[in-house]
Amino acid sequence: MATVSIRELTRNTSGVVDEVARTGRPAVITRHGAPIVAVVPIDEDELEDAVLARGSEYLSAMLAADAELAGGATRPAADVLAELDDDA
């Protein structure tokens, strides 16, 4: 994995992006030596999943759902589907 300073990224953005795309390996961008972001290659078919998986609202909802499931707050799918049919 390449490490690139933010200054180098500013000077050579296209080169850094080209390298990530060519090698398929991420580049970690640093500020004052500390990592702050990563430039990662993406698969066009997996783009939406990749974005959603890192979105704070999505992650919060998934954590809440996991907690509800662990606490036994579940309903049979048939009940949910029947409720949706009633609303239609």
C-alpha positions in Angstrom: 0.0 0.0 0.0 1.4 3.3 -1.0 1.6 6.2 1.4 1.4 9.7 -0.1 1.5 13.1 1.6 -1.3 15.5 1.0 1.2 17.8 -0.6 2.3 15.1 -3.1 -1.4 14.3 -3.8 -1.9 18.0 -4.6 1.0 18.0 -6.9 0.3 14.7 -8.6 -3.3 13.8 -8.1 -3.7 12.2 -11.5 -0.5 10.1 -11.0 -1.7 8.8 -7.6 -5.1 7.9 -9.0 -3.6 6.3 -12.1 -1.3 4.2 -9.8 -4.2 3.0 -7.6 -6.3 2.2 -10.7 -3.4 0.4 -12.4 -2.2 -1.7 -9.4 -5.5 -2.1 -7.6 -3.8 -1.2 -4.4 -5.0 1.7 -2.1 -2.9 4.8 -1.4 -3.1 6.2 2.1 -2.9 10.0 2.2 -1.1 11.5 5.2 -1.0 15.0 6.7 2.0 15.7 8.9 2.7 12.0 8.8 -0.7 10.9 10.1 -3.1 9.0 7.8 -6.2 10.9 7.1 -7.9 9.3 4.1 -7.4 6.5 1.5 -7.7 6.5 -2.2 -9.0 3.0 -3.0 -9.8 1.2 -6.3 -13.5 0.5 -6.9 -15.3 -2.1 -8.8 -18.1 -0.4 -10.8 -20.5 -3.2 -10.0 -19.9 -2.9 -6.3 -19.8 0.9 -6.1 -23.2 1.4 -4.4 -22.5 -1.3 -1.8 -19.1 0.2 -1.0 -20.5 3.7 -0.5 -23.4 2.5 1.6 -21.2 0.3 3.8 -19.2 3.4 4.8 -22.1 5.8 5.2 -22.6 6.8 8.9 -26.5 6.6 8.6 -26.2 3.1 7.1 -23.8 1.9 9.7 -25.9 3.3 12.5 -29.1 1.6 11.1 -27.2 -1.7 10.8 -25.9 -1.4 14.4 -29.4 -0.6 15.7 -30.9 -3.5 13.7 -28.3 -5.9 15.0 -29.1 -4.8 18.6 -32.8 -5.3 18.1 -32.2 -8.7 16.6 -30.0 -9.7 19.5 -32.6 -8.4 21.9 -35.3 -10.6 20.3 -37.2 -7.8 18.6 -38.1 -9.8 15.6 -41.3 -10.5 13.7 -42.2 -13.3 11.3 -41.8 -12.3 7.6 -45.3 -13.4 6.9 -46.7 -10.8 9.4 -44.6 -8.0 7.8 -45.7 -9.0 4.3 -49.3 -9.2 5.3 -49.0 -5.7 6.8 -47.5 -4.4 3.6 -50.4 -5.9 1.6 -52.9 -4.3 3.9 -51.3 -0.8 3.3 -51.4 -1.3 -0.5 
